[in-house]
């Protein structure tokens, strides 16, 4: 079977389980320290320093925390777009202007998400972003990212490509989640950089 085809999917599932098991062992103190360090490292990125619009997300559970970074971007006067999950798995977008602009939304049996409470701007709003901050579980030395498997951000990346938009793509992870290699599928697109609490690594 092709190294880029469905045969990789069990490997992806195994890697996801392993990474999530490690994340779930993190304490509240671990998460707070990592969130502060991640925001500090990310705010040093030249791409974010220049950005007028950033598409980001609100971290959930033991994901690398984003709230400190979101608030710092808003304080800089950056327009921050956050996703709202649609029934088909695609993402709509709304603006983040602080903690009061978020609403808790439960999507069927899925986990509860914090989404923008204000007007929806449409799935194409992401094409206006100068930087897109991506969630993930791992990234490898080629800049290829392992997501959770829902496909929402694959749609975002495909939408950007169709629109001819070329924002900086940055994934936010813990240091141990930068790995030698992740399983690849034909639609996978490399990111430009990974930010961890320990630092920044660029891929292209």
C-alpha positions, 0 to 999 in steps of 0.5 A: 500500500502507498505510504501516503494512503489509508494504510497510514491511518492506524499509525495516526490513531496510535500517535494521537492516542500516545500524545493525548495520554501524555497531555492528560497527565499534565497538571494545572500548574503545568498548563499555566506555566506552558501557556505563559511561555507559549504566549511569550514565544509566539509574540516574538514572531515577526509574522505576528508583529506585522499581522493585522488579522490573526485567525486563532482558536481557543484551547480546550482541555490539556491543549497548549493554552492560547488565552494569554496569547489571544488577549495579548494580540487584542491588546496590540490592536490585532483583529483576532478571528476565532472558529465556530464549528459548523454541523458539517465539520467546517469552520465559520469565524467570528471576532474575539474582543476579550473573554466576554466575547466567548460563548460555551457551545456543545456540539452533540456528543462532542466536547464543549467549545468556546466560540465567538459570541458575536456575528458570524463572518462566514467560512471565507473570513479566514482568507483575510488572515495574515497569520493562521494559528493551528491546533495540532498534536504533533509536527515533524521536521518537514513541517507536516502537522498531525491534527485530531482527525476531524478534518476541519483545518484541512478544509481551512487550508484547502480554502486558503489555497483555493483563494490564493491566500498565503498567510503564515501557518503556525502550529502551537504545541508542547516541545515533546510533540515536535517529532521525527516524522508523522504519517502523511496523506496527499492533502497534507500541507506543511506549516511555516513554523511551530511554537512551543513553550521552549522556542520557535522552529521554522520549516520554510 
